[in-house]
Amino acid sequence: MTEPVKMDAFRWDRANDPSAGVPLAVVRATSTEDVQATVRFAATHGLAIVPRGAGSGLSGGSSAIDGCLIIALDLMRDIEIDPVTRTATVQPGAFNAEVKAAAAAHDLWYPPDPSSFEFCSIGGNVATNAGGLCCVKYGVTTDYVLGLTVVLADGTAVELGGARLKDVAGLSLTKLFVGSEGTLGVITRVVLRLVPAQRPPSTLVASFASLDHATQAVLDITRRMRPSMLEFMDKTTINAVEDVTKMGLDCSAEGMLIIQSDEPDTHAAAEIAEITAICEANHTTEVFSTDDLETGEAFVVARRMAIPAVEQKGSLLLEDVGVPLPELGSLVRGIEAISEARQVTIAVIAHAGDGNTHPLIVFDPMDADERARAQTAYGEVMDLAIALGGTITGEHGVGRLKKPWLGDYLGPNVLALNHRVKAALDPQGILNPGAVLDVDVV
Amino acid sequence: MTEPVKMDAFRWDRANDPSAGVPLAVVRATSTEDVQATVRFAATHGLAIVPRGAGSGLSGGSSAIDGCLIIALDLMRDIEIDPVTRTATVQPGAFNAEVKAAAAAHDLWYPPDPSSFEFCSIGGNVATNAGGLCCVKYGVTTDYVLGLTVVLADGTAVELGGARLKDVAGLSLTKLFVGSEGTLGVITRVVLRLVPAQRPPSTLVASFASLDHATQAVLDITRRMRPSMLEFMDKTTINAVEDVTKMGLDCSAEGMLIIQSDEPDTHAAAEIAEITAICEANHTTEVFSTDDLETGEAFVVARRMAIPAVEQKGSLLLEDVGVPLPELGSLVRGIEAISEARQVTIAVIAHAGDGNTHPLIVFDPMDADERARAQTAYGEVMDLAIALGGTITGEHGVGRLKKPWLGDYLGPNVLALNHRVKAALDPQGILNPGAVLDVDVV
């Protein structure tokens, strides 16, 4: 399609990058061949390609650029489950939740669970090596990707890996494309490893009057056990979620942990009891646990609603910094200091168990000064994470918004290595130019 | 060192490639800086580098070539465990078993378990993306590699990833180096993800009078459950192992399955009961199960001894082909046909649960004709695997011995992609030339 009005829906992802450009055309592919034809056309005419799945990205990795061809993969949604090899073969536009549901029909489970799982695509998950809540115990997307079909920069389609747990013939190219954010090729098929259905989890919720107590509880827990979920929300987030859900959260708490154990039989009860004791030793003001699935899920839903709930308060710059776990307290306190210094609200939610935080910087889009202060804080949070030995993005991707900090994080040698691989696979620089790496746009 | 007699120990790996060359020198590195200095010297003087860990490779990936510098990493063996981040930071020369032991001291577990785990190095495991017996449930080496220090072809040392479960900043270069068999860089440090200690397994052993019944039992099991081990030995292997162990294996059986369940509490008993029923439905001639750890481990040790036991019968060409699980029966029958046609003994052991087989082709090294027939069979087994939609190497690596078949397996497009990445990272072609890919030797 080339009608400006229709194309508008394909120009932005959830990062809402105001600098998103105007595409030349949007191609809604229905097959690998469609993608190949589009890429060949782009290569011949020196056009930039921006691939996109569900458009739920948070770093601007699928923002349009002027004059590009957008390859939308939202119509490619087939899912096939093979219970014998315990794999799912999936087209990139299928939603994460749809893959989970198809696997569940065979008593199998696809673990990675971004909070957006009901509206994010598997193609996007693979492109960003997406994480989620259960990763603290079950790993991230790349741990489940066994094979890919990828359309390369010259239009060639290659099949990498497949439904084999073991295959070491040649370089690990499958894994190279995971997390490449559309800069090395366009993914048109994914083979995913599935695992047995998760056991029903027990859930614990604990409130703290001090951030230090909450983060210390996280460290004390991970030193001794391995919960299947270990999430954190700060006061701003708790209040924003309560405003939407009216579920009776403790709005005076400085921090709240939402924890699950899916250990078998009596082990879950023992784990929950130990976590309760740790929270009490760290001065929890209120701790509650339940085996009831519906009650437990209500708290998980509350946690997943955090981003949309905080979004009610203003526009957001969504952070995604991660630190080695022992630095979690320093990171949270440092973010608090940045919030005060820049006079912007920063709500903090975190996949606390693996040190991956999502500071949500709130600003009024009509207030130019506040917008500028929010932008400053956005960079300062990344600087802080780097200083603490952490990463600028744990699971959202670099996209266009975080690119200016990538070199600071990686250092010149690793950045150069990234550029060498990019140049080898996309010598014309037509694949998602401007995302992740700065390359000369065609 | 440069004395020919001393260097001899560093010329071969366990593939015993007769065409191994004579190195110019062997450098036994004790630090990343040692490796950098050696690589810089090699780059300046246009010398080939062959990195090696414990020399336990089975595909000739660390066979010397004439005039090369061998970088031996066997002295770099430090292991540090961090229980809070649940990671191990390991130098490449440390043995797999040493990492397991260090993790176990903190009630943690490093799952990948090649049969050679007591004498293979972590560096070699990462270089080949090694597998093992527990992979059917717990995945392979790459699933546990979070970070690497790598010395590149120009002597630059880069740190990739780290002790963070989530980090998507930049391309997935960590994973690219896993399985690269020394052709992209020299690994000098590895950060591994650890998991909680494995539960004590129950063990089941079942004999079958027909190969078809044994392979059908494998399919019936994997369709319904997920054992923590699912191994196969054929009659030739059973007899070779019995000759060494005298443990009373059923030497008349055509095939034997060794299966473990590490499910919790009563679930293991239920799983073992279901597997027993499946084996009986597939006409097992003898089935035995035990919760006794020592008895169970004796059978696992017997399975791990298969390669050395068969090696008593002659020299070996060690195969490592894998197929999609439904093709396991066709693969085993096809190998039998090749054995008959070429009149060479082929003992078959298999990580049956993930379709990864190790046909061991036995020949008399003094009998030139038999050696030639063995070599023909070696290639025919790979051709068969490719025809069945399988891989030429599941976990040993391509090395030098399997390289001629790599193009047949990958096809021209994927092979070209491998070459492009190799050329981007090692433009001079000095890193392990002749292994995996054919590149112009410097």
Chai-1 contact restraints between the chains, C-beta under 6 A:
chainA,res_idxA,chainB,res_idxB,connection_type,confidence,min_distance_angstrom,max_distance_angstrom,comment,restraint_id
A,P83,B,R223,contact,1.0,0.0,6.0,A-B,restraint_1
A,V84,B,T222,contact,1.0,0.0,6.0,A-B,restraint_2
A,V84,B,R223,contact,1.0,0.0,6.0,A-B,restraint_3
A,V84,B,L325,contact,1.0,0.0,6.0,A-B,restraint_4
A,V84,B,P326,contact,1.0,0.0,6.0,A-B,restraint_5
A,T85,B,L325,contact,1.0,0.0,6.0,A-B,restraint_6
A,T128,B,V168,contact,1.0,0.0,6.0,A-B,restraint_7
A,N129,B,V168,contact,1.0,0.0,6.0,A-B,restraint_8
A,G131,B,K166,contact,1.0,0.0,6.0,A-B,restraint_9
A,C135,B,L165,contact,1.0,0.0,6.0,A-B,restraint_10
A,V140,B,K166,contact,1.0,0.0,6.0,A-B,restraint_11
A,D143,B,D143,contact,1.0,0.0,6.0,A-B,restraint_12
A,T156,B,N413,contact,1.0,0.0,6.0,A-B,restraint_13
A,V158,B,N413,contact,1.0,0.0,6.0,A-B,restraint_14
A,V158,B,V414,contact,1.0,0.0,6.0,A-B,restraint_15
A,A163,B,P324,contact,1.0,0.0,6.0,A-B,restraint_16
A,R164,B,G322,contact,1.0,0.0,6.0,A-B,restraint_17
A,R164,B,T391,contact,1.0,0.0,6.0,A-B,restraint_18
A,L165,B,C135,contact,1.0,0.0,6.0,A-B,restraint_19
A,L165,B,D354,contact,1.0,0.0,6.0,A-B,restraint_20
A,K166,B,G131,contact,1.0,0.0,6.0,A-B,restraint_21
A,K166,B,V140,contact,1.0,0.0,6.0,A-B,restraint_22
A,K166,B,G322,contact,1.0,0.0,6.0,A-B,restraint_23
A,K166,B,D354,contact,1.0,0.0,6.0,A-B,restraint_24
A,K166,B,N356,contact,1.0,0.0,6.0,A-B,restraint_25
A,K166,B,G394,contact,1.0,0.0,6.0,A-B,restraint_26
A,K166,B,E395,contact,1.0,0.0,6.0,A-B,restraint_27
A,D167,B,T391,contact,1.0,0.0,6.0,A-B,restraint_28
A,V168,B,T128,contact,1.0,0.0,6.0,A-B,restraint_29
A,V168,B,N129,contact,1.0,0.0,6.0,A-B,restraint_30
A,V168,B,G179,contact,1.0,0.0,6.0,A-B,restraint_31
A,V168,B,T393,contact,1.0,0.0,6.0,A-B,restraint_32
A,V168,B,E395,contact,1.0,0.0,6.0,A-B,restraint_33
A,V168,B,G397,contact,1.0,0.0,6.0,A-B,restraint_34
A,A169,B,T391,contact,1.0,0.0,6.0,A-B,restraint_35
A,A169,B,I392,contact,1.0,0.0,6.0,A-B,restraint_36
A,A169,B,T393,contact,1.0,0.0,6.0,A-B,restraint_37
A,A169,B,V398,contact,1.0,0.0,6.0,A-B,restraint_38
A,A169,B,Y409,contact,1.0,0.0,6.0,A-B,restraint_39
A,G170,B,L410,contact,1.0,0.0,6.0,A-B,restraint_40
A,G170,B,N418,contact,1.0,0.0,6.0,A-B,restraint_41
A,L171,B,S180,contact,1.0,0.0,6.0,A-B,restraint_42
A,L171,B,N418,contact,1.0,0.0,6.0,A-B,restraint_43
A,L171,B,V421,contact,1.0,0.0,6.0,A-B,restraint_44
A,S172,B,K175,contact,1.0,0.0,6.0,A-B,restraint_45
A,S172,B,L176,contact,1.0,0.0,6.0,A-B,restraint_46
A,S172,B,V178,contact,1.0,0.0,6.0,A-B,restraint_47
A,S172,B,G179,contact,1.0,0.0,6.0,A-B,restraint_48
A,K175,B,S172,contact,1.0,0.0,6.0,A-B,restraint_49
A,K175,B,K175,contact,1.0,0.0,6.0,A-B,restraint_50
A,L176,B,S172,contact,1.0,0.0,6.0,A-B,restraint_51
A,L176,B,L176,contact,1.0,0.0,6.0,A-B,restraint_52
A,V178,B,S172,contact,1.0,0.0,6.0,A-B,restraint_53
A,G179,B,V168,contact,1.0,0.0,6.0,A-B,restraint_54
A,G179,B,S172,contact,1.0,0.0,6.0,A-B,restraint_55
A,S180,B,L171,contact,1.0,0.0,6.0,A-B,restraint_56
A,P196,B,R226,contact,1.0,0.0,6.0,A-B,restraint_57
A,T222,B,V84,contact,1.0,0.0,6.0,A-B,restraint_58
A,R223,B,P83,contact,1.0,0.0,6.0,A-B,restraint_59
A,R223,B,V84,contact,1.0,0.0,6.0,A-B,restraint_60
A,R226,B,P196,contact,1.0,0.0,6.0,A-B,restraint_61
A,P264,B,P264,contact,1.0,0.0,6.0,A-B,restraint_62
A,D265,B,D265,contact,1.0,0.0,6.0,A-B,restraint_63
A,G322,B,R164,contact,1.0,0.0,6.0,A-B,restraint_64
A,G322,B,K166,contact,1.0,0.0,6.0,A-B,restraint_65
A,P324,B,A163,contact,1.0,0.0,6.0,A-B,restraint_66
A,L325,B,V84,contact,1.0,0.0,6.0,A-B,restraint_67
A,L325,B,T85,contact,1.0,0.0,6.0,A-B,restraint_68
A,P326,B,V84,contact,1.0,0.0,6.0,A-B,restraint_69
A,D354,B,L165,contact,1.0,0.0,6.0,A-B,restraint_70
A,D354,B,K166,contact,1.0,0.0,6.0,A-B,restraint_71
A,N356,B,K166,contact,1.0,0.0,6.0,A-B,restraint_72
A,T391,B,R164,contact,1.0,0.0,6.0,A-B,restraint_73
A,T391,B,D167,contact,1.0,0.0,6.0,A-B,restraint_74
A,T391,B,A169,contact,1.0,0.0,6.0,A-B,restraint_75
A,I392,B,A169,contact,1.0,0.0,6.0,A-B,restraint_76
A,T393,B,V168,contact,1.0,0.0,6.0,A-B,restraint_77
A,T393,B,A169,contact,1.0,0.0,6.0,A-B,restraint_78
A,G394,B,K166,contact,1.0,0.0,6.0,A-B,restraint_79
A,E395,B,K166,contact,1.0,0.0,6.0,A-B,restraint_80
A,E395,B,V168,contact,1.0,0.0,6.0,A-B,restraint_81
A,G397,B,V168,contact,1.0,0.0,6.0,A-B,restraint_82
A,V398,B,A169,contact,1.0,0.0,6.0,A-B,restraint_83
A,Y409,B,A169,contact,1.0,0.0,6.0,A-B,restraint_84
A,L410,B,G170,contact,1.0,0.0,6.0,A-B,restraint_85
A,N413,B,T156,contact,1.0,0.0,6.0,A-B,restraint_86
A,N413,B,V158,contact,1.0,0.0,6.0,A-B,restraint_87
A,V414,B,V158,contact,1.0,0.0,6.0,A-B,restraint_88
A,N418,B,G170,contact,1.0,0.0,6.0,A-B,restraint_89
A,N418,B,L171,contact,1.0,0.0,6.0,A-B,restraint_90
A,R420,B,A424,contact,1.0,0.0,6.0,A-B,restraint_91
A,V421,B,L171,contact,1.0,0.0,6.0,A-B,restraint_92
A,V421,B,A424,contact,1.0,0.0,6.0,A-B,restraint_93
A,A424,B,R420,contact,1.0,0.0,6.0,A-B,restraint_94
A,A424,B,V421,contact,1.0,0.0,6.0,A-B,restraint_95
A,A424,B,A424,contact,1.0,0.0,6.0,A-B,restraint_96
